[in-house]
Amino acid sequence: MVRRTQKHQKHAALKLGGVGVLAVVLLGGGLTLASADDAAGPQTANCPTVRDKLSNVPAAAVAGVEQELANLDKQIAEANARLAQQAANPQGGANFIQNAILGPLASKRTAALDRIGININRAGGQRPDLASLATCGLNTAGVPSAVNGTAGNGNAGNGTAGNGTAGNGNAGNGNAGAGVAQRVSCPTVADRLPAVPGQAAAEVQRELANLDSQIAEANARLAQQAANPQGGPNFVRNAIIGPLEDRRVAAINRIATAIGRVDGNRPADLVNLARPCSAN
């Protein structure tokens, strides 16, 4: 693909608060919008973490809880993508962010938190009161969102909206049964990205969240496999890890395409980060 001239790249740069955003750069393992005068970038959602508020999660509830923690992180990633778009192209009045982004986010979080409680209660545990964790505010510009991360497998995860930080504790903190299940470990992606053009930031953030959601789903399947083993010795590799790697190839290719679509320089070698994944 023909590389765009510096002039064309400049015109393609994202406008934020009257300042041309030149790129998204990696800081502290995550993505942060950078501008010509070091502007911090758009605001991000400031939501309470949930993983570290859970204790004594029954083993039978771990898979469901993991799935909902992944949903919570994905919801934050989607809200952050909308906040980035709003910063680039403001719309609505003074209450737009609250009414169109943070309000709906709180509603989705309420539903996910309720499902976590149902999972725990259904498995015989005491249903936690998580309602107060639904409401989110806004971080100062440039501050990443805190996320719940994937189950504690040594993989920091890719986080949301330029975060890339690990979650708070392990899945089912205080749950003796959770340690029986294997956990997925895959190469991180957010900390290996080249400079991401501002116009590609929202799409890249969504795909990073998808990568973490894929790992969370695989961890949920591993928890189910530990509770109810099926298949032969190659079941985990063939039915869980292999399909996970294929999905990672697709997500990482979408990241590379989003970057290349803007600056004409598609980082094809990113796909090497799709593999290998392992369960241990």
LINWO-V985710 format. One record per residue. N is the residue number from 1. OMEGA is omega as a letter, one per 40 degrees, with the letter a starting at -180 (NA if undefined). NEAR is the number of other ideal C-beta (glycine too) atoms within 8 Angstrom. D_LAST is the distance of its C-alpha to the last C-alpha in Angstrom with 1 decimal. Layout:
# LINWO-V985710
n & omega & near & d_last
N & OMEGA & NEAR & D_LAST
N & OMEGA & NEAR & D_LAST
This chain:
# LINWO-V985710
n & omega & near & d_last
1 & a & 6 & 40.4
2 & i & 4 & 43.3
3 & i & 7 & 42.5
4 & i & 9 & 44.4
5 & i & 6 & 47.0
6 & i & 6 & 46.6
7 & a & 6 & 49.3
8 & i & 8 & 47.5
9 & a & 11 & 44.2
10 & a & 8 & 46.2
11 & a & 6 & 47.6
12 & a & 10 & 44.2
13 & a & 13 & 42.8
14 & i & 11 & 42.0
15 & a & 8 & 44.7
16 & i & 15 & 43.7
17 & i & 5 & 46.4
18 & a & 4 & 48.9
19 & i & 10 & 46.7
20 & i & 10 & 45.2
21 & a & 16 & 41.4
22 & a & 8 & 40.7
23 & i & 10 & 36.9
24 & a & 15 & 33.6
25 & a & 9 & 32.1
26 & i & 11 & 28.8
27 & i & 7 & 29.3
28 & i & 7 & 26.7
29 & a & 11 & 23.9
30 & a & 14 & 25.6
31 & i & 17 & 28.5
32 & i & 13 & 32.0
33 & i & 17 & 35.2
34 & a & 11 & 37.5
35 & a & 12 & 41.3
36 & i & 5 & 44.3
37 & i & 5 & 45.1
38 & i & 5 & 41.6
39 & a & 12 & 41.6
40 & a & 9 & 38.5
41 & a & 13 & 37.8
42 & i & 12 & 37.7
43 & i & 8 & 36.8
44 & a & 14 & 33.5
45 & i & 16 & 32.8
46 & a & 10 & 32.5
47 & i & 12 & 30.6
48 & i & 7 & 29.4
49 & a & 12 & 25.7
50 & a & 13 & 24.5
51 & a & 14 & 21.0
52 & i & 9 & 22.5
53 & a & 10 & 25.3
54 & i & 13 & 23.2
55 & i & 7 & 22.7
56 & i & 7 & 22.3
57 & i & 16 & 20.8
58 & a & 12 & 20.7
59 & a & 14 & 17.5
60 & a & 8 & 19.4
61 & a & 14 & 20.1
62 & a & 17 & 16.7
63 & i & 12 & 16.3
64 & i & 11 & 19.9
65 & i & 15 & 19.8
66 & a & 14 & 16.9
67 & a & 11 & 19.0
68 & i & 13 & 22.1
69 & i & 15 & 20.7
70 & i & 14 & 19.8
71 & i & 10 & 23.4
72 & i & 14 & 24.8
73 & i & 17 & 23.4
74 & i & 13 & 24.6
75 & i & 12 & 28.0
76 & i & 17 & 28.3
77 & i & 14 & 27.5
78 & i & 10 & 30.3
79 & i & 13 & 32.7
80 & i & 16 & 32.1
81 & i & 14 & 32.9
82 & i & 11 & 36.1
83 & i & 16 & 37.0
84 & i & 14 & 36.7
85 & i & 9 & 38.9
86 & i & 13 & 41.3
87 & a & 11 & 41.6
88 & a & 11 & 42.4
89 & a & 5 & 44.8
90 & i & 5 & 46.0
91 & i & 5 & 47.3
92 & a & 7 & 48.7
93 & a & 4 & 50.3
94 & a & 3 & 49.3
95 & a & 7 & 47.2
96 & a & 11 & 45.3
97 & a & 10 & 41.9
98 & a & 8 & 42.1
99 & a & 8 & 43.4
100 & a & 9 & 41.5
101 & a & 14 & 38.1
102 & i & 12 & 37.5
103 & i & 9 & 39.2
104 & i & 8 & 37.3
105 & i & 14 & 34.0
106 & i & 11 & 34.9
107 & i & 9 & 35.7
108 & i & 9 & 32.3
109 & i & 15 & 30.5
110 & a & 10 & 32.7
111 & a & 8 & 31.6
112 & i & 12 & 27.8
113 & i & 15 & 28.2
114 & i & 9 & 30.3
115 & i & 10 & 27.6
116 & i & 16 & 25.1
117 & i & 12 & 27.8
118 & i & 9 & 28.4
119 & a & 12 & 24.8
120 & a & 16 & 24.8
121 & a & 10 & 28.3
122 & a & 7 & 27.7
123 & i & 10 & 24.9
124 & i & 6 & 27.4
125 & i & 10 & 26.6
126 & a & 6 & 29.3
127 & a & 8 & 29.7
128 & i & 9 & 29.4
129 & a & 6 & 32.2
130 & a & 12 & 30.7
131 & a & 7 & 33.8
132 & a & 7 & 34.7
133 & a & 12 & 31.5
134 & a & 11 & 32.7
135 & a & 7 & 35.3
136 & i & 14 & 34.6
137 & i & 7 & 36.9
138 & i & 11 & 36.9
139 & i & 11 & 35.6
140 & a & 7 & 38.0
141 & i & 9 & 37.9
142 & i & 7 & 35.1
143 & a & 8 & 32.9
144 & i & 15 & 29.5
145 & i & 14 & 28.4
146 & a & 9 & 26.0
147 & a & 14 & 23.0
148 & i & 11 & 20.4
149 & i & 13 & 17.5
150 & a & 13 & 14.2
151 & a & 11 & 12.0
152 & a & 8 & 11.1
153 & a & 10 & 8.1
154 & i & 4 & 10.5
155 & a & 10 & 11.8
156 & a & 10 & 15.5
157 & a & 14 & 16.1
158 & i & 10 & 19.5
159 & a & 19 & 21.4
160 & i & 16 & 24.8
161 & i & 16 & 28.2
162 & a & 17 & 27.6
163 & i & 14 & 25.2
164 & i & 17 & 21.8
165 & i & 14 & 21.2
166 & i & 6 & 18.3
167 & a & 14 & 18.8
168 & i & 9 & 20.3
169 & a & 7 & 17.9
170 & i & 8 & 14.8
171 & i & 14 & 15.1
172 & a & 13 & 17.3
173 & a & 11 & 18.3
174 & a & 8 & 19.6
175 & a & 14 & 17.9
176 & a & 6 & 16.8
177 & a & 10 & 15.5
178 & a & 14 & 13.1
179 & a & 6 & 10.7
180 & a & 6 & 10.3
181 & i & 12 & 8.5
182 & i & 9 & 5.0
183 & a & 12 & 5.6
184 & i & 18 & 6.7
185 & a & 10 & 7.6
186 & i & 13 & 11.1
187 & i & 9 & 14.2
188 & a & 13 & 16.6
189 & a & 13 & 20.0
190 & a & 15 & 22.5
191 & i & 10 & 22.8
192 & a & 8 & 23.4
193 & i & 14 & 26.2
194 & i & 5 & 29.8
195 & a & 7 & 32.6
196 & i & 13 & 32.6
197 & a & 15 & 36.1
198 & a & 14 & 37.1
199 & i & 8 & 37.9
200 & a & 13 & 34.3
201 & a & 15 & 32.7
202 & a & 10 & 32.5
203 & i & 11 & 31.0
204 & i & 15 & 28.4
205 & i & 16 & 27.5
206 & a & 11 & 27.1
207 & i & 13 & 24.8
208 & i & 17 & 22.6
209 & i & 15 & 22.4
210 & i & 10 & 21.7
211 & i & 14 & 18.6
212 & i & 18 & 17.3
213 & i & 12 & 18.4
214 & i & 12 & 16.6
215 & i & 14 & 13.2
216 & i & 15 & 14.4
217 & i & 10 & 15.5
218 & i & 14 & 12.3
219 & i & 17 & 10.7
220 & i & 13 & 13.8
221 & i & 11 & 13.5
222 & i & 15 & 10.0
223 & i & 14 & 11.9
224 & i & 9 & 14.8
225 & i & 14 & 13.0
226 & a & 9 & 12.0
227 & a & 9 & 15.6
228 & a & 5 & 17.3
229 & i & 5 & 15.5
230 & i & 5 & 17.3
231 & a & 7 & 17.6
232 & a & 4 & 16.8
233 & a & 3 & 13.9
234 & a & 7 & 13.8
235 & a & 11 & 13.9
236 & i & 11 & 10.6
237 & a & 9 & 11.4
238 & a & 9 & 15.0
239 & a & 9 & 15.3
240 & a & 15 & 12.7
241 & a & 13 & 11.2
242 & i & 9 & 14.6
243 & i & 8 & 16.8
244 & a & 14 & 14.9
245 & i & 13 & 15.6
246 & i & 8 & 19.1
247 & i & 9 & 19.7
248 & i & 15 & 18.6
249 & a & 11 & 21.2
250 & a & 8 & 23.8
251 & a & 12 & 23.2
252 & i & 15 & 23.2
253 & i & 9 & 26.3
254 & i & 10 & 28.0
255 & a & 15 & 27.4
256 & i & 13 & 29.0
257 & i & 9 & 31.8
258 & i & 12 & 32.6
259 & a & 17 & 33.0
260 & a & 12 & 35.0
261 & a & 6 & 37.2
262 & a & 10 & 38.6
263 & i & 10 & 38.9
264 & a & 9 & 39.0
265 & a & 8 & 36.3
266 & a & 9 & 33.2
267 & a & 10 & 30.1
268 & a & 6 & 29.0
269 & i & 5 & 26.3
270 & a & 12 & 24.2
271 & i & 10 & 22.8
272 & i & 6 & 20.9
273 & i & 11 & 18.5
274 & a & 9 & 17.4
275 & e & 9 & 15.2
276 & i & 6 & 12.8
277 & i & 13 & 10.0
278 & i & 8 & 6.5
279 & a & 13 & 3.8
280 & NA & 6 & 0.0
